[in-house]
């Protein structure tokens, strides 16, 4: 059995070793691919996290969404219950730094948005397989949220984050239907 924790650590190390130029070029290519997708173009409300470190950049995606008149919602986590909800942000000033240097919406400045209102969620992750399953950061927040979400789900990742072999999955794991990398767009089969 493949160890999720060691895969996460190994892939995060590979991501940290990306040069700034490779990271910026790769992110820009991934963004261009995203913007050509119908699920992006048809979505009026988009959920995504604020990227951190060498995760595919989401700040540019948020700015593009605002420019196109789309609503942007980002997760606010409740660590005591290991749950999250999405809140609309209209500027980056409506974010605060919480644990692990993550940026989340300030509750007093933002409104919660129900899952039924979100057309597309761009799901973060560290390691992915071609079926659309992922290893995240270990909290399980997204799997819990996505278990009752019926809208579109995709992920943006660098090709080095895609495993050729199937990842170990558990009953509660939720796959995305599309993976966008700097090299290709994968329509995922969910096993």
Secondary structure, 3 states (H helix, E strand, C coil): CCCHHHHHHHHHHHHHCCCHHHHHHHHHHHHHHHHCCHHHHCCCEEEECCCCCCCCCCHHHHHHHHHCCCEEEEEEEECCCCEEEEEEECCHHHEEECHHHCEEECHHHCEEECHHHCCEEECCCCEEECCCCEECCCCCHHHHHHCCCCCEEEEECCHHHEECCCCCCCCCCCCCCEEECCCCEEECCCC
